[in-house]
Amino acid sequence: MTGEYQHSLDNKGRLFIPAKLREELGELFYMTVSMERCLCVYSAASWQGFSDKVNAMPYIRQRRMRPLFAHAARCELDSQGRTIIPQNLRAYANLTKNVTVVGCNNHAELWDSETWQSVCEEESQPENIASAMEELDF
């Protein structure tokens, strides 16, 4: 998944999912907390792969993944391409109105737009991009 999209939550906590990402996410997808103050959104296939990887871990390591599953929500789109973001997930990511949807390879992220702007400015500095590429052997 790629791209950056700006949308707003409506008064019922629904968010429009961009058409390009709807195609990649499919009719049923999963949303959960992230290591950062954003939400991660996975297609059913990506979520299953993630779940399979966790299942292959020893139980003591699986327990460390508990928050990701405890806070996960199974999501579907309405006829207008929107999904409801549960209140607990909106609170976790501080999503109140303006949301930036960011494609991140095998998943999408939902950010409060102001928070994303700060993160993006920092991460998009040429020296940070160069450092990340070097660290990843690119």
VOMAR-63824 format. One line per field, with one value per residue (C-alpha): z, x, y; residue in one letter; residue number from 1. Coordinates in steps of 0.001 Angstrom, whole numbers, plus 500000, padded with zeros to 6 digits. Layout:
c3 <- [Z / ...] $
c1 <- [X / ...] $
c2 <- [Y / ...] $
r <- [A / ...] $
k <- [NUM / ...] $
//
This chain:
c3 <- [500000 / 499122 / 499213 / 501648 / 501876 / 503926 / 505287 / 508210 / 510754 / 510744 / 513957 / 514196 / 514084 / 510472 / 508112 / 504320 / 503029 / 499724 / 496716 / 495974 / 499499 / 499532 / 496612 / 498518 / 501897 / 500554 / 502016 / 505418 / 507157 / 510623 / 512566 / 515700 / 517767 / 516670 / 518335 / 517616 / 518325 / 515170 / 514039 / 511682 / 509138 / 507562 / 504816 / 505947 / 504189 / 505829 / 509221 / 508782 / 507931 / 511008 / 513158 / 511762 / 512606 / 516178 / 516457 / 515540 / 518489 / 521890 / 524189 / 526358 / 523271 / 522018 / 525230 / 524299 / 521250 / 523360 / 523097 / 519310 / 519403 / 522399 / 520666 / 517162 / 515406 / 512477 / 510028 / 507008 / 504615 / 504270 / 500856 / 500788 / 501430 / 505122 / 508178 / 511827 / 513963 / 517466 / 520217 / 522065 / 518905 / 518129 / 521673 / 521393 / 518211 / 519255 / 516186 / 516613 / 513197 / 510563 / 509726 / 507409 / 505861 / 504980 / 502871 / 504491 / 502241 / 503639 / 505751 / 506095 / 509058 / 510390 / 511979 / 513522 / 510705 / 512929 / 514517 / 511091 / 509825 / 512595 / 512089 / 508315 / 508490 / 510723 / 508836 / 505416 / 506095 / 503489 / 506156 / 507883 / 504601 / 503796 / 507267 / 507047 / 503590 / 504768 / 507871 / 505651 / 503204 / 500251] $
c1 <- [500000 / 501260 / 500218 / 499049 / 495411 / 493643 / 490154 / 487941 / 486077 / 482358 / 480377 / 479759 / 483474 / 483390 / 486304 / 486265 / 488832 / 490407 / 489350 / 492921 / 493328 / 489827 / 490890 / 493957 / 492248 / 489219 / 485711 / 486895 / 490004 / 491493 / 492498 / 494637 / 497050 / 500606 / 503971 / 503374 / 500292 / 498556 / 496446 / 497488 / 495033 / 495604 / 493805 / 492337 / 495198 / 497900 / 496206 / 496120 / 499839 / 500538 / 498412 / 500135 / 503528 / 502397 / 500957 / 504368 / 506011 / 506478 / 503588 / 505667 / 506478 / 502886 / 501767 / 503781 / 501544 / 498368 / 497629 / 497574 / 494889 / 492988 / 492512 / 491957 / 488693 / 487252 / 486113 / 483876 / 483018 / 479586 / 478083 / 479896 / 483369 / 483491 / 484344 / 483654 / 486745 / 485895 / 486116 / 488950 / 491078 / 490238 / 491325 / 494573 / 495610 / 494125 / 491870 / 489320 / 488694 / 491438 / 493000 / 495884 / 495807 / 499308 / 500162 / 502993 / 503760 / 501632 / 499321 / 497961 / 498314 / 495754 / 497266 / 495952 / 496906 / 498790 / 500793 / 501521 / 502783 / 505416 / 506415 / 506569 / 508693 / 511215 / 511292 / 511458 / 514701 / 517255 / 519754 / 517116 / 516139 / 519810 / 520430 / 517413 / 518425 / 521975 / 520744 / 518566 / 521426 / 519888] $
c2 <- [500000 / 503421 / 507043 / 509671 / 510749 / 513421 / 512743 / 513731 / 511668 / 512290 / 512795 / 509011 / 508134 / 506970 / 507476 / 507356 / 504872 / 505968 / 503864 / 502753 / 501400 / 499884 / 497688 / 496504 / 496100 / 494271 / 494058 / 492840 / 494165 / 494591 / 497675 / 497768 / 499837 / 500514 / 501058 / 504744 / 506874 / 505729 / 502790 / 500017 / 498636 / 495208 / 493319 / 489995 / 488162 / 490329 / 489950 / 486170 / 486165 / 488278 / 485965 / 482876 / 484351 / 485044 / 481512 / 480106 / 481881 / 480265 / 481170 / 483509 / 485601 / 485447 / 487143 / 490225 / 490602 / 490537 / 494299 / 494106 / 491428 / 492813 / 496162 / 494789 / 495518 / 493622 / 496291 / 496455 / 499259 / 500771 / 501537 / 504903 / 503470 / 504406 / 502356 / 503018 / 503469 / 502221 / 504847 / 503079 / 503109 / 506750 / 507637 / 505659 / 507482 / 510847 / 510844 / 513607 / 515165 / 515344 / 511992 / 511204 / 507742 / 506558 / 503511 / 501497 / 498524 / 495654 / 497850 / 501367 / 503705 / 506179 / 509276 / 512439 / 514833 / 517265 / 514445 / 512945 / 516300 / 516387 / 512746 / 513135 / 516293 / 514517 / 511225 / 512920 / 514767 / 513607 / 512565 / 510398 / 508749 / 508103 / 506682 / 504362 / 503111 / 502483 / 500651 / 498437 / 497780 / 499659] $
r <- [M / T / G / E / Y / Q / H / S / L / D / N / K / G / R / L / F / I / P / A / K / L / R / E / E / L / G / E / L / F / Y / M / T / V / S / M / E / R / C / L / C / V / Y / S / A / A / S / W / Q / G / F / S / D / K / V / N / A / M / P / Y / I / R / Q / R / R / M / R / P / L / F / A / H / A / A / R / C / E / L / D / S / Q / G / R / T / I / I / P / Q / N / L / R / A / Y / A / N / L / T / K / N / V / T / V / V / G / C / N / N / H / A / E / L / W / D / S / E / T / W / Q / S / V / C / E / E / E / S / Q / P / E / N / I / A / S / A / M / E / E / L / D / F] $
k <- [1 / 2 / 3 / 4 / 5 / 6 / 7 / 8 / 9 / 10 / 11 / 12 / 13 / 14 / 15 / 16 / 17 / 18 / 19 / 20 / 21 / 22 / 23 / 24 / 25 / 26 / 27 / 28 / 29 / 30 / 31 / 32 / 33 / 34 / 35 / 36 / 37 / 38 / 39 / 40 / 41 / 42 / 43 / 44 / 45 / 46 / 47 / 48 / 49 / 50 / 51 / 52 / 53 / 54 / 55 / 56 / 57 / 58 / 59 / 60 / 61 / 62 / 63 / 64 / 65 / 66 / 67 / 68 / 69 / 70 / 71 / 72 / 73 / 74 / 75 / 76 / 77 / 78 / 79 / 80 / 81 / 82 / 83 / 84 / 85 / 86 / 87 / 88 / 89 / 90 / 91 / 92 / 93 / 94 / 95 / 96 / 97 / 98 / 99 / 100 / 101 / 102 / 103 / 104 / 105 / 106 / 107 / 108 / 109 / 110 / 111 / 112 / 113 / 114 / 115 / 116 / 117 / 118 / 119 / 120 / 121 / 122 / 123 / 124 / 125 / 126 / 127 / 128 / 129 / 130 / 131 / 132 / 133 / 134 / 135 / 136 / 137 / 138] $
//
